[in-house]
């Protein structure tokens, strides 16, 4: 496989047609080597338009499809002076992308083996402004708040209020919210101490993040 041709095709045939037009994001995807964050057994899938298994797929342990990661990155619009929280480090690829755009990134990962692997991948890639923490990120990281941006690298039924409260005024949170068969990527922006705006970005489906509360089921 011609890796650089595969990377080019991924960007031009999957990512750009999905309304990812930010030149900085596209350039970053050409520079950060996605294949270095893919488990050895699945290297052949590195540039395909699919989720890649990282461990227990039943627990949502996957790398999100490249176009979905790229679109979330574009919508967050992270600036160089900003501090970012990611919930769900996975293999560390999204954290690496964020690390190239932000001043500092903290990425939480509930699975200890994945957290260790993500940290190793980031170190090997020379991304030194990302810290991976092996802990539940469903309640955010109050000790490090407030954040300029938060991204949930997986889906949730609802975004916890506790996470929204850890945004600075002007801060953004990107999440995939809802239930199958249709979920929606949404961007929450803190417009004042008390108020938030919500923008629907696009419809998609993604595996659940572990540790997040579920809505109460109806009882008959």
trRosetta pair geometry for C-beta under 8 A, 3 or more apart (Angstrom, degrees):
i j d omega theta_ij theta_ji phi_ij phi_ji
1 6 5.8 16 171 -40 110 139
1 44 7.3 161 -34 -126 153 72
2 5 3.8 36 105 21 118 118
2 6 6.3 158 87 -19 63 85
3 6 5.6 -58 -148 37 31 112
3 7 6.3 32 154 -21 67 104
3 35 6.5 -57 -146 -20 121 156
4 7 5.5 -48 -145 34 34 113
4 8 6.3 38 153 -20 64 104
5 8 5.6 -51 -148 36 33 114
5 9 6.3 34 152 -19 65 105
6 9 5.7 -53 -146 37 31 111
6 10 6.4 38 152 -25 63 103
6 46 7.4 73 130 81 135 100
6 47 4.2 146 154 44 103 162
7 10 5.6 -50 -151 30 32 115
7 11 6.6 26 154 -15 63 105
7 29 7.7 174 -175 142 96 82
7 30 6.4 111 147 -129 121 60
7 34 7.3 159 -114 25 98 111
7 47 6.0 -118 -83 -106 44 135
8 11 6.0 -60 -153 38 30 108
8 12 6.0 6 161 -1 68 116
8 30 7.6 41 -88 -116 62 102
9 12 6.1 -66 -134 50 27 97
9 13 5.1 -10 -180 12 70 124
9 14 7.7 61 136 -6 65 95
9 47 6.9 82 72 151 95 132
10 13 7.0 -57 -108 50 11 88
10 14 5.3 -33 -164 31 53 124
10 15 6.4 44 143 -14 70 109
10 29 7.6 -133 106 158 111 123
10 34 7.8 -91 111 29 169 155
10 47 4.1 -113 -59 -166 130 96
10 48 7.9 -83 -102 -54 105 15
10 49 7.8 172 -134 -62 79 74
10 66 5.5 -8 -180 98 117 170
11 14 7.3 -21 -64 51 7 83
11 15 5.0 -43 -141 44 43 125
11 16 6.2 54 155 -26 65 99
11 26 5.9 97 -164 -154 120 88
11 29 5.5 149 -97 104 108 127
11 30 6.3 -5 -60 -69 157 87
12 15 7.6 10 -22 48 15 85
12 16 5.5 -7 -133 18 36 131
13 16 7.7 37 -18 41 14 96
13 17 6.8 -7 -174 -1 29 123
14 17 7.0 -96 -172 40 9 101
14 18 6.8 -6 156 -12 54 118
14 49 4.8 -169 -122 -85 130 109
14 65 7.9 -130 176 164 132 105
14 66 5.9 69 111 78 140 115
14 67 4.9 -123 153 -57 94 111
15 18 5.9 -68 -153 36 29 108
15 20 4.8 -50 167 54 84 138
15 26 7.1 155 115 -109 129 82
15 29 6.5 -165 -174 126 179 176
15 66 6.0 -73 -69 129 107 104
15 67 5.0 -163 -99 -104 58 73
15 70 4.6 24 -144 54 116 169
15 71 8.0 -160 -150 -46 77 77
16 20 6.0 -95 -99 69 33 83
16 21 6.9 77 -147 -89 75 60
16 26 6.8 40 -81 -107 94 127
18 67 4.3 86 14 -167 162 122
18 70 7.3 108 76 79 123 116
18 71 5.9 -81 129 -65 116 121
19 71 7.0 57 76 -117 88 107
19 202 8.0 169 45 -67 135 140
20 25 5.9 -106 -178 105 106 136
20 26 6.7 142 132 -69 101 88
20 67 7.0 -154 -12 -149 132 71
20 70 4.6 2 -113 136 162 116
20 71 5.5 -110 -72 -82 104 64
20 74 5.3 -166 -132 -35 83 150
21 26 7.7 -16 -158 -36 21 126
21 74 7.8 87 39 -145 51 148
22 25 4.1 66 84 10 110 111
22 26 6.7 170 87 -11 57 85
22 74 4.7 174 7 -129 132 102
23 26 5.7 -58 -146 40 33 110
23 27 6.1 33 156 -20 68 108
24 27 5.8 -54 -145 37 29 110
24 28 6.3 32 154 -23 63 107
24 101 7.5 98 146 -106 124 110
25 28 5.6 -55 -149 34 30 114
25 29 6.6 30 154 -19 64 104
25 70 5.9 113 162 -162 121 86
25 73 5.5 142 -130 108 117 115
25 74 4.9 -42 -50 -80 166 88
26 29 5.9 -53 -150 34 32 110
26 30 6.8 30 151 -18 62 105
26 70 8.0 54 -84 -157 56 127
27 30 5.7 -59 -157 34 35 112
27 31 6.5 25 150 -16 68 112
28 31 5.7 -65 -148 39 34 107
28 32 5.9 12 167 -3 76 109
28 73 7.8 -128 80 151 143 150
28 97 6.0 96 144 -142 130 84
28 100 5.5 154 -137 96 119 147
28 101 7.2 -27 -94 -54 157 102
29 32 6.7 -49 -119 45 28 94
29 34 7.6 12 -160 -44 76 116
29 66 7.4 92 -148 -172 129 111
29 70 6.1 -3 -72 -102 141 117
29 97 7.6 11 -80 -114 68 119
31 100 7.6 135 88 -133 127 160
32 93 7.4 126 142 -159 125 78
32 96 5.3 143 -155 128 135 118
32 97 5.8 -133 32 -82 168 70
32 100 6.5 -123 -61 -26 122 146
32 125 7.2 38 -148 -171 83 139
33 36 4.4 61 102 -2 109 113
33 37 7.7 150 102 -8 67 85
33 125 7.0 -161 45 -121 96 110
34 37 6.0 -70 -164 39 44 105
34 38 6.8 46 144 -31 74 107
34 46 5.4 140 112 178 101 98
34 47 6.8 120 79 -81 137 69
34 66 6.9 -13 -123 -102 160 113
34 93 6.1 44 -132 -140 70 134
35 38 5.5 -53 -149 23 42 118
35 43 6.1 49 -158 -150 98 86
35 46 4.1 14 -98 -150 75 162
35 47 7.5 -27 -66 -41 94 89
36 121 6.4 143 135 -156 87 95
36 124 6.8 -150 174 105 124 119
36 125 5.9 137 109 -80 143 105
37 63 7.1 121 122 -104 106 140
37 91 4.3 121 172 127 90 121
37 92 5.7 -140 -132 69 116 82
37 93 3.9 148 112 -70 165 97
37 96 6.9 -135 -67 3 141 142
37 121 5.1 84 -111 -176 74 146
37 125 7.7 -9 -61 -49 95 141
38 42 5.5 -116 173 91 104 92
38 43 5.6 132 103 -103 123 49
38 45 6.8 -178 -157 73 140 83
38 46 4.5 -117 -16 -97 160 91
38 52 5.8 -59 -132 159 98 162
38 63 6.8 -70 -102 -4 76 158
38 91 6.9 33 -83 -175 30 172
39 42 5.1 57 68 26 89 100
39 43 7.8 -115 95 -49 44 65
39 52 7.4 177 25 152 91 113
39 53 7.4 -50 32 95 137 72
39 54 6.4 157 -29 -126 121 53
39 91 7.3 -127 -40 -102 74 131
40 43 6.1 -12 -155 -37 38 108
42 45 4.7 -36 175 31 92 118
42 46 7.5 134 126 -56 78 65
42 52 5.1 140 138 -163 146 106
42 53 6.3 168 -62 52 152 80
43 46 5.7 -11 -168 -34 49 113
44 48 7.9 27 131 -21 64 125
45 48 4.9 -69 -157 29 63 122
45 50 6.2 -75 -165 71 113 116
45 52 5.0 155 108 -106 129 104
46 52 7.4 28 -96 -84 39 154
47 66 7.1 10 -148 -37 47 152
49 65 5.7 34 -170 -159 55 120
49 66 6.9 -85 -106 37 55 97
49 67 6.5 15 -132 -5 95 116
50 65 5.9 -167 105 -102 1 97
51 62 4.1 23 172 162 114 141
51 63 6.4 166 -160 76 62 54
51 64 6.1 -35 -110 -127 88 30
51 65 5.7 -64 -62 -51 59 74
51 206 7.9 140 -84 -137 132 71
51 207 7.1 108 -148 -16 161 113
52 62 6.0 145 67 -165 41 81
52 63 4.2 2 50 43 102 108
53 57 5.1 -57 -118 -68 101 109
53 61 7.1 48 -164 100 62 84
53 62 5.8 -46 -100 -105 35 83
54 61 4.5 -116 70 154 97 89
54 62 5.7 179 1 -103 95 23
54 63 6.2 114 -53 -31 112 75
54 90 5.6 -163 -47 -161 169 85
54 91 5.7 -144 -116 -52 128 96
54 114 6.1 59 144 -112 127 115
55 59 7.2 -33 97 58 104 118
55 61 3.8 -42 53 129 93 156
55 111 6.3 175 54 174 167 164
55 113 6.7 129 -103 84 140 123
55 114 6.1 -92 -22 -63 140 109
56 59 4.2 48 99 15 111 111
56 61 5.1 80 57 18 57 130
57 60 7.4 58 -173 -73 40 12
57 61 6.2 -101 -85 56 33 76
57 62 6.0 48 -124 -58 81 105
57 207 7.4 -125 -172 -103 67 150
59 111 7.5 110 119 -67 143 127
59 210 5.8 -2 -176 -63 96 124
60 88 8.0 -59 127 -136 118 129
60 154 5.4 66 168 -145 133 139
60 207 3.4 163 -131 143 83 117
60 208 4.8 -121 -66 67 142 56
60 209 6.2 -136 118 -85 158 27
60 210 6.4 -171 45 -37 122 81
61 90 7.1 152 -158 -122 62 79
61 111 6.4 24 -103 -15 125 162
61 114 6.5 -139 -143 -72 115 144
61 207 7.8 -87 3 119 25 158
62 90 7.2 -35 92 -130 27 127
62 207 5.6 115 26 8 117 144
63 69 7.9 -26 174 -50 84 136
63 90 5.7 131 -90 162 61 143
63 91 5.6 -25 -77 14 109 123
63 93 6.1 43 -137 23 119 137
64 68 4.6 -99 159 84 118 124
64 69 5.1 143 84 -54 113 90
64 90 7.8 -136 -9 -43 77 168
64 94 7.4 42 32 -58 115 126
64 153 6.4 -133 -18 -171 126 85
64 154 7.5 -152 -65 -79 112 56
64 206 6.1 -12 -116 -132 110 120
65 68 4.7 85 64 6 86 107
65 69 7.2 -162 88 -6 43 86
66 69 5.9 -59 -149 38 33 109
66 70 6.1 29 157 -18 68 111
67 70 5.7 -56 -144 40 31 112
67 71 6.2 31 158 -21 66 107
68 71 5.9 -53 -144 35 29 109
68 72 6.5 27 157 -15 63 107
68 185 7.9 -174 -152 -72 89 140
68 204 6.2 123 -114 -163 116 157
68 206 6.8 147 -179 -83 158 121
69 72 6.0 -60 -151 38 28 108
69 73 6.2 30 153 -21 65 110
69 93 7.0 -24 -144 113 162 112
69 94 5.4 -134 -142 -94 113 97
69 97 6.9 132 160 10 113 160
69 153 7.9 20 -108 -133 89 101
70 73 5.6 -56 -148 36 30 114
70 74 6.4 31 154 -20 65 106
71 74 5.7 -53 -149 35 32 112
71 75 6.3 27 156 -17 66 108
71 185 7.2 70 116 117 121 174
71 201 7.3 137 153 155 114 132
71 202 7.0 -39 163 26 152 140
72 75 5.9 -58 -144 38 30 108
72 76 6.4 33 157 -23 65 106
72 94 7.8 -7 83 -140 129 124
72 151 6.0 100 160 -146 123 126
72 174 5.0 138 -157 142 93 148
72 185 6.8 -126 -87 -152 88 135
73 76 6.0 -56 -150 31 28 111
73 78 7.5 -60 -163 8 70 110
73 94 7.4 -155 -68 -148 106 84
73 97 5.5 -63 -107 139 144 135
73 98 7.1 -138 -120 -73 98 71
73 101 7.6 142 -169 -1 103 154
74 77 7.1 20 168 -65 40 67
75 172 7.9 -157 135 160 79 144
75 174 5.7 120 93 -105 115 132
75 185 7.5 140 22 145 166 124
75 187 5.4 -133 160 -75 120 133
75 201 5.7 -18 -109 -117 157 143
76 84 7.8 55 168 -125 142 126
76 98 8.0 -20 93 -111 155 99
76 149 5.0 79 -171 -160 112 140
76 151 6.0 -49 -79 -71 144 115
76 172 5.7 170 -141 97 63 130
76 174 5.2 -83 -72 -20 95 133
76 187 7.7 -165 -83 -124 51 112
77 172 7.3 69 47 21 90 160
78 82 5.4 -136 -162 66 81 137
78 84 5.9 -16 -123 -70 136 135
78 98 6.2 73 9 -145 171 77
78 101 4.4 98 88 120 112 123
78 102 4.9 -53 167 -69 132 91
78 148 7.3 108 -134 108 79 118
78 149 5.4 -95 -96 16 94 160
79 82 5.0 100 61 -16 75 114
79 101 7.4 -67 -105 163 5 90
79 102 7.6 65 77 -109 36 58
79 148 7.5 -89 43 155 91 151
80 101 6.9 -109 -83 176 56 48
80 102 7.1 165 -136 -138 28 19
80 103 6.2 80 158 -60 52 78
81 103 5.4 17 -156 -40 25 128
81 148 8.0 121 100 -59 72 164
82 102 5.0 -78 80 -135 83 91
82 103 6.0 158 55 11 30 95
82 148 3.5 -106 -153 71 106 157
82 149 6.0 49 154 2 138 104
83 102 6.7 109 -109 178 20 122
83 103 6.2 -47 -70 66 62 102
83 104 4.9 -7 -118 66 82 99
83 105 7.7 176 -161 -81 53 35
83 106 7.7 19 179 -1 94 98
83 144 7.6 -146 158 161 135 104
83 147 5.5 -115 103 -134 91 67
83 148 5.5 120 48 7 59 98
83 149 7.9 175 91 33 41 71
84 98 5.2 -126 93 179 157 129
84 102 4.6 -101 -4 -94 118 166
84 104 7.2 179 27 94 69 53
84 105 4.7 -16 69 -111 102 78
84 106 7.4 -178 92 28 54 62
84 147 6.4 84 -127 -170 24 114
84 148 6.5 -55 -73 64 63 89
84 149 4.6 -18 -114 73 90 97
84 150 7.1 166 -163 -85 65 34
84 151 7.1 7 -177 3 111 99
85 105 7.7 161 -89 -159 22 61
85 106 5.4 -18 -112 69 69 95
85 107 7.7 153 -166 -88 47 39
85 108 7.5 10 -172 -6 93 101
85 137 7.4 169 169 -161 109 124
85 140 6.5 41 147 -149 164 80
85 141 5.9 -172 -123 24 135 116
85 144 7.2 138 -82 95 115 126
85 147 4.7 -77 -5 -99 105 161
85 149 7.5 -171 31 99 63 53
85 150 4.6 -10 67 -113 99 84
85 151 7.6 177 93 27 55 58
85 166 7.3 -1 15 121 155 132
86 89 6.4 100 106 -88 118 62
86 94 6.1 156 -142 109 149 113
86 95 5.5 -133 36 -87 156 85
86 98 6.3 -171 -51 9 126 163
86 105 6.4 19 -6 -176 108 106
86 106 7.3 -173 28 92 70 46
86 107 4.1 -9 65 -113 110 85
86 108 7.2 -171 92 23 61 63
86 137 7.9 -17 113 -172 43 169
86 150 7.6 168 -84 -159 31 54
86 151 5.2 -14 -114 65 76 94
86 152 8.0 157 -162 -92 56 22
86 153 5.9 28 -176 -22 103 115
87 107 7.9 -168 -74 -155 18 59
87 108 5.5 -10 -122 56 60 106
87 137 3.6 -168 -125 110 94 134
87 138 7.1 109 -159 -75 142 37
87 140 7.7 -75 -70 -96 123 47
87 150 7.2 26 -12 -178 101 98
87 151 7.4 -162 26 95 71 48
87 152 4.9 -16 61 -115 111 68
87 153 6.7 -172 82 19 53 77
87 154 7.8 -93 108 35 88 97
87 163 7.8 -54 -31 -120 146 135
87 209 6.4 47 128 -158 107 154
88 107 7.9 -71 70 -171 32 92
88 108 7.4 12 -26 82 31 73
88 109 6.7 78 -144 -104 24 69
88 110 8.0 -16 -98 2 61 92
88 137 7.0 -121 -29 49 57 135
88 152 6.4 66 12 -170 123 56
88 153 3.8 -148 89 63 114 93
88 154 4.8 -174 -121 -1 170 112
88 209 5.1 -97 -68 -119 131 112
89 92 5.7 8 172 -82 100 58
89 94 7.8 -157 -148 57 43 98
89 95 5.7 -1 -138 -33 87 135
89 107 4.0 98 -92 145 101 119
89 108 6.6 -163 -29 84 98 21
89 109 3.8 -64 30 -58 108 116
89 114 6.6 155 81 137 97 102
89 115 6.2 88 52 -109 140 62
89 118 4.3 47 142 -147 124 175
89 132 5.3 58 -113 -133 165 107
89 153 7.4 110 -76 43 12 147
90 93 7.0 -41 93 24 117 87
90 94 7.0 71 42 14 120 107
90 109 7.1 -155 -20 -113 26 120
90 114 6.2 -67 -147 -175 24 127
90 118 6.6 111 86 -85 39 123
90 153 6.1 -106 -12 125 117 140
91 114 7.2 -84 -74 -157 44 91
91 117 6.3 -54 -132 120 62 113
91 118 5.8 161 173 -93 20 79
91 121 5.9 48 166 -6 78 168
92 95 5.0 -62 -158 47 60 118
92 96 5.9 69 143 -32 83 99
92 107 7.2 134 -120 90 66 162
92 117 7.3 -147 -13 116 114 70
92 118 3.4 149 -56 -156 100 79
92 119 7.1 -173 -86 -42 138 24
92 121 4.3 164 54 74 140 122
92 122 4.7 -124 -177 -47 139 95
92 125 8.0 176 123 15 125 134
92 127 8.0 165 164 60 114 140
92 130 7.5 120 -157 125 99 150
92 132 6.8 -55 -100 -78 104 137
93 96 5.5 -51 -152 29 33 114
93 97 6.7 32 152 -16 65 101
93 121 7.6 -50 -60 135 62 145
94 97 5.6 -50 -152 34 37 112
94 98 6.3 35 150 -16 67 106
94 107 7.9 142 86 -118 92 135
94 151 7.0 -132 159 106 132 140
94 153 5.3 180 40 -103 162 135
95 98 5.6 -55 -146 41 33 112
95 99 6.0 42 152 -29 65 106
95 105 5.5 157 -158 132 82 141
95 107 4.2 -50 -96 -51 132 153
95 118 6.7 73 27 180 142 118
95 122 6.3 -45 102 -88 119 131
95 127 7.4 134 121 126 87 149
95 130 4.8 104 160 -153 110 145
95 132 7.0 21 -157 -81 176 95
96 99 5.4 -50 -145 31 30 117
96 100 6.9 31 155 -21 60 100
96 121 7.5 -84 -53 125 128 103
96 122 5.9 -161 -79 -112 91 83
96 125 5.7 -6 -126 98 134 157
96 127 4.8 -139 -126 -48 78 164
96 130 6.9 -78 -83 -19 45 159
97 100 6.1 -57 -160 29 31 109
97 101 7.1 8 151 -3 62 111
98 101 6.0 -75 -156 45 36 101
98 102 5.4 1 165 3 79 121
98 105 4.7 112 112 -103 116 144
98 107 8.0 142 55 -68 140 112
98 130 7.3 104 81 -97 98 116
98 151 7.3 -151 -82 21 139 138
99 102 6.4 -62 -116 49 25 92
99 105 5.0 -96 -80 15 73 135
99 122 7.3 115 -22 -148 162 115
99 127 4.4 81 102 -169 157 117
99 128 8.0 138 -176 45 133 34
99 129 5.2 151 -155 70 95 90
99 130 4.4 -66 -83 -47 129 110
100 127 7.2 -71 -53 -118 76 109
102 105 5.3 110 69 -58 137 91
102 129 7.2 -164 92 121 83 128
102 148 7.7 171 -134 64 112 126
102 149 7.4 -128 -95 44 130 122
103 129 6.8 -127 156 -178 37 143
104 129 5.4 -117 -108 175 52 100
104 130 7.9 156 -167 -88 52 39
104 131 7.8 6 -176 2 95 101
105 129 6.4 86 18 119 83 83
105 130 4.4 -17 73 -110 108 81
105 131 7.3 178 94 26 58 63
106 130 7.6 166 -88 -159 24 58
106 131 5.1 -16 -115 66 71 100
106 133 6.5 12 -177 -5 97 116
106 141 6.2 -68 112 38 145 169
106 144 5.9 26 2 133 164 171
107 118 6.8 -112 105 146 136 145
107 130 6.1 10 -1 -174 114 105
107 131 7.2 172 26 85 69 48
107 132 5.1 -26 74 -107 98 69
107 133 7.2 169 85 22 45 72
108 132 7.8 145 -100 -162 21 56
108 133 5.0 -30 -107 71 70 98
108 134 7.9 130 -159 -114 65 8
108 135 5.4 -66 -149 70 110 76
108 136 7.1 15 160 127 133 12
108 137 3.2 148 74 -63 143 118
108 141 6.8 179 -51 -58 128 116
109 114 5.1 -132 172 101 135 104
109 115 3.9 176 77 -81 120 84
109 118 6.0 149 -32 15 158 147
109 132 6.2 -3 8 -171 117 102
109 133 7.3 155 25 79 68 47
109 134 6.0 -39 76 -110 82 54
109 135 7.9 71 58 35 40 39
109 137 7.7 14 -48 -17 24 120
110 115 8.0 -176 52 -46 15 114
110 134 7.6 80 -149 -169 14 61
110 135 7.1 -23 -101 139 53 17
110 136 5.3 42 -101 -92 102 61
110 137 7.3 -115 -51 6 85 80
110 210 5.1 -107 51 81 159 122
110 211 5.7 -175 -82 -35 146 130
111 114 4.1 57 87 18 113 113
111 115 6.5 175 87 -17 56 85
111 134 7.8 -90 90 -142 28 91
111 210 7.8 95 -41 32 89 147
112 115 5.6 -55 -146 34 31 113
112 116 6.4 30 157 -18 65 105
112 134 5.1 45 -113 -153 65 139
113 116 5.9 -54 -151 35 31 110
113 117 6.3 27 153 -16 64 109
114 117 5.6 -57 -145 40 33 110
114 118 6.0 36 156 -22 68 105
115 118 5.8 -52 -145 34 28 111
115 119 6.5 28 156 -17 62 106
115 132 5.4 164 -164 150 78 114
115 133 7.1 -61 -147 111 130 20
115 134 3.8 172 78 -87 172 87
116 119 6.0 -57 -152 36 29 110
116 120 6.4 26 152 -17 64 109
116 134 7.5 12 -43 -71 71 127
117 120 5.6 -57 -148 38 33 111
117 121 6.2 35 154 -21 67 106
118 121 5.7 -53 -146 35 31 112
118 122 6.3 28 157 -17 65 107
118 132 4.9 155 98 -118 112 155
119 122 5.9 -57 -148 38 29 110
119 123 6.3 29 155 -19 64 108
119 132 4.3 -132 -71 45 89 134
120 123 5.8 -55 -147 37 30 111
120 124 6.2 29 156 -18 65 108
121 124 5.8 -59 -148 38 28 110
121 125 6.2 19 156 -13 64 112
122 125 5.7 -61 -145 42 30 107
122 127 4.5 -80 -166 66 85 109
122 130 5.2 -103 -162 73 150 128
122 132 6.8 162 14 -30 144 120
123 126 7.7 44 177 -67 31 25
123 127 7.7 -86 -67 53 22 68
123 128 7.8 65 -117 -93 58 67
127 130 5.2 15 134 12 109 119
133 137 7.9 120 78 -74 108 101
133 141 7.6 109 45 -102 157 134
136 139 7.1 47 117 16 101 89
136 210 7.8 -99 -122 110 90 90
136 211 4.4 174 -148 -141 107 151
137 140 6.6 38 -176 -99 70 20
137 141 6.9 -32 -133 -45 83 92
137 211 7.2 110 47 84 52 149
138 160 6.5 93 167 -15 77 147
138 163 7.9 -90 172 -56 40 117
138 209 7.4 160 -88 123 88 117
138 211 4.0 -149 -33 126 128 104
138 212 4.7 -175 -128 -83 118 61
138 213 7.4 125 173 -14 136 71
139 142 7.4 -32 137 -30 97 100
139 160 6.7 -78 -106 116 50 162
139 162 5.1 -29 -150 117 72 148
139 163 7.3 -150 -159 -61 25 78
140 145 6.5 36 149 -63 130 122
140 150 7.2 -46 -116 -123 102 146
140 160 7.7 -140 -24 83 96 124
140 162 5.9 -152 9 130 116 92
140 163 4.7 160 -57 -108 112 66
140 166 4.4 166 -177 -6 158 159
141 144 4.5 3 123 34 114 110
141 145 6.5 158 89 -40 65 82
141 166 7.2 109 54 -161 56 155
142 145 5.3 -43 -143 11 38 121
142 162 8.0 -61 -69 179 105 103
142 166 6.5 -118 -99 -99 55 118
144 147 7.3 41 118 -67 95 95
145 165 7.9 30 -174 114 158 70
145 166 3.8 -102 -114 -150 134 92
146 166 5.8 173 -126 178 61 52
146 167 6.1 37 -166 149 104 14
146 168 4.2 123 128 -65 132 71
146 171 6.7 -135 164 -40 109 153
147 150 5.4 92 94 -57 145 89
147 166 5.8 34 12 136 100 93
147 167 6.0 -54 68 -108 79 50
147 168 6.7 -139 80 -10 28 87
147 171 6.0 106 97 -147 64 142
148 167 7.8 59 -148 -152 11 74
148 168 5.7 -14 -93 28 52 125
148 170 7.5 -27 -143 103 76 93
148 171 5.2 -154 -157 -112 29 91
148 172 7.7 7 150 26 60 75
149 167 8.0 37 -98 -125 22 98
149 171 6.2 -160 -70 -161 39 82
149 172 5.1 -3 -116 63 83 85
149 173 7.3 163 -163 -83 53 42
149 174 7.6 9 -173 -1 99 96
150 163 6.2 -177 137 177 164 104
150 166 6.9 80 -58 88 143 107
150 167 6.5 -102 -1 -80 115 93
150 171 7.4 48 -4 162 88 116
150 172 7.6 -159 34 102 64 49
150 173 4.3 -7 65 -114 101 87
150 174 7.5 -173 94 28 56 61
151 173 7.4 180 -79 -158 36 54
151 174 4.8 -3 -116 60 81 102
151 175 7.5 176 -156 -70 45 58
152 155 7.7 99 124 -104 118 16
152 156 6.1 -44 162 -14 159 118
152 159 7.5 -148 -18 -113 148 94
152 173 7.6 39 -15 178 96 94
152 174 7.0 -151 27 97 71 60
152 175 4.2 34 34 -114 125 87
152 176 7.0 -132 92 22 106 70
152 209 6.0 -92 -176 -30 104 154
153 209 7.4 109 73 -88 54 117
154 176 7.0 -110 140 46 24 116
154 206 5.6 -165 -149 135 44 116
154 207 5.5 -51 -144 87 103 74
154 208 6.2 51 159 154 116 17
154 209 3.7 138 84 -61 127 84
155 175 7.7 105 -134 172 45 79
155 176 4.1 -69 -99 99 80 107
155 177 7.0 173 -158 -80 82 19
155 178 7.3 -63 -168 53 121 60
155 183 5.4 -44 -132 -156 137 166
155 205 7.4 -38 -50 -168 152 46
155 206 4.3 150 -35 74 102 91
155 207 6.6 174 21 90 97 23
155 208 5.5 -62 73 -97 87 46
155 209 6.7 -175 61 -8 34 82
156 159 6.1 107 85 -81 137 52
156 160 7.9 -82 170 -19 154 78
156 175 6.1 -36 31 -177 112 124
156 176 7.3 126 18 77 64 62
156 177 6.1 -25 72 -109 77 67
156 208 7.1 95 -92 -147 41 74
156 209 5.8 -29 -69 38 88 110
156 212 4.6 -87 -130 152 108 169
157 177 7.3 44 160 -160 16 71
157 178 7.2 44 -139 -132 45 8
157 179 6.6 23 -119 -63 84 87
157 212 7.0 172 23 124 82 119
157 213 7.7 -92 52 101 116 58
157 214 5.4 85 5 -134 152 59
157 215 5.4 -132 150 -16 144 92
158 177 6.7 52 -113 -150 31 110
158 212 8.0 180 59 166 60 118
158 213 7.5 -34 56 83 102 91
158 215 6.6 99 -16 -63 119 92
159 163 6.1 -101 176 64 88 128
159 164 6.4 87 131 -49 115 104
159 173 6.7 118 -161 126 146 138
159 175 5.1 146 -87 48 116 166
159 177 6.2 -59 -34 -93 92 125
159 186 7.7 -115 -29 76 135 126
159 188 6.6 -151 96 -23 168 149
160 163 4.7 96 72 -1 90 99
160 164 7.4 -160 100 -2 52 84
160 212 7.0 -142 -36 -142 109 92
160 213 6.9 98 -86 25 105 108
161 164 5.5 -56 -152 38 41 113
161 165 6.2 42 152 -23 71 106
162 165 5.8 -55 -149 33 29 113
162 166 7.1 29 151 -22 59 105
163 166 5.9 -59 -160 28 36 111
163 167 7.9 47 145 -30 61 92
163 173 6.5 110 136 -132 108 152
164 167 6.1 -40 -170 6 45 115
164 173 6.3 -102 -102 4 66 155
164 188 6.1 -71 -115 137 106 149
164 190 7.0 146 -180 -77 82 103
164 196 6.1 -37 -169 -79 130 156
167 171 3.3 -165 -172 87 96 133
167 172 7.2 144 -140 5 134 12
167 173 6.0 -101 -69 -40 133 104
167 188 7.7 -154 -29 111 161 103
167 190 4.3 168 105 -18 124 135
168 171 4.2 118 50 -39 68 115
168 190 6.7 174 96 67 35 138
169 190 5.4 -114 -118 119 39 108
169 191 7.2 10 -157 151 82 13
169 192 6.1 15 -129 -129 115 24
169 193 6.5 -42 -76 -62 115 55
170 189 7.4 -22 -156 -172 27 95
170 190 6.6 -35 17 76 23 86
170 191 7.8 72 -74 -113 43 35
171 189 7.3 171 88 -148 39 56
171 190 5.0 20 52 27 83 116
172 187 5.9 -17 -165 -171 110 97
172 188 6.8 146 -159 78 54 52
172 189 5.2 -20 -101 -97 76 75
172 190 7.9 -137 -71 9 34 75
173 187 7.3 154 77 -157 46 48
173 188 4.4 -10 57 58 99 105
173 189 8.0 -166 21 -71 68 34
174 185 6.9 2 -172 -174 91 97
174 186 7.5 172 -147 86 49 45
174 187 5.5 -16 -98 -103 75 75
174 188 7.9 -163 -71 22 29 72
174 201 7.8 19 -141 -21 97 153
175 185 7.3 175 94 -147 32 57
175 186 5.9 -18 66 58 78 87
175 188 7.3 8 16 -2 108 109
176 183 5.2 55 168 136 93 130
176 184 7.2 175 -153 89 59 27
176 185 5.1 -33 -97 -90 73 68
176 186 7.7 143 -106 13 25 73
176 204 6.1 -74 -132 78 123 110
176 205 8.0 117 173 -148 135 16
176 206 4.7 72 87 30 165 127
177 183 6.3 168 79 -169 29 93
177 184 5.8 -28 62 66 81 78
177 185 7.8 125 14 -112 74 19
177 186 5.3 -16 15 11 123 124
178 182 6.6 -37 127 109 146 61
178 183 3.9 174 64 -126 105 66
178 184 5.5 75 -12 14 137 77
179 182 7.9 34 82 63 54 51
179 183 6.8 155 35 -82 13 86
180 183 6.9 -32 -76 -36 48 96
180 205 5.8 52 -106 -133 89 122
181 205 6.9 -51 -173 -82 48 135
182 203 5.4 -33 -160 -157 100 118
182 205 7.2 -90 -118 -69 26 93
183 203 7.1 134 75 -159 41 63
183 204 6.0 -44 76 79 91 59
183 205 5.4 119 19 -105 106 51
183 206 6.6 -94 70 22 150 76
184 200 5.4 -38 176 -144 134 97
184 201 7.3 143 172 46 81 69
184 202 7.2 176 -151 91 68 29
184 203 5.6 -42 -99 -101 71 57
184 204 7.4 110 -119 28 24 70
185 200 7.7 107 79 -168 55 54
185 201 4.2 -53 100 63 100 119
185 202 5.3 12 40 53 113 74
185 203 7.8 -151 10 -83 79 10
185 204 5.7 32 -29 22 102 120
186 198 5.8 -9 -177 -168 120 97
186 199 6.7 154 -160 77 67 46
186 200 5.8 -37 -104 -105 82 48
186 201 6.2 -169 -95 1 24 92
187 198 7.3 151 79 -156 48 49
187 199 4.7 -13 59 58 98 100
187 201 5.8 86 -17 -52 98 114
188 196 5.4 -1 -173 179 98 125
188 197 7.3 160 -155 81 50 45
188 198 5.4 -17 -101 -101 72 75
189 196 6.5 154 77 -160 42 70
189 197 4.9 -11 58 56 98 94
189 198 7.9 -172 20 -76 71 31
189 199 7.4 31 -6 -3 108 105
190 195 7.6 126 -162 89 55 51
190 196 5.5 -39 -102 -102 52 83
191 195 5.0 -43 65 100 101 102
191 196 6.5 154 10 -116 85 24
191 197 5.4 64 -34 -15 126 101
192 195 4.5 40 43 36 99 97
208 212 7.4 -136 -177 44 95 115
209 212 5.5 66 86 -11 98 122
214 217 7.9 8 128 -43 117 83
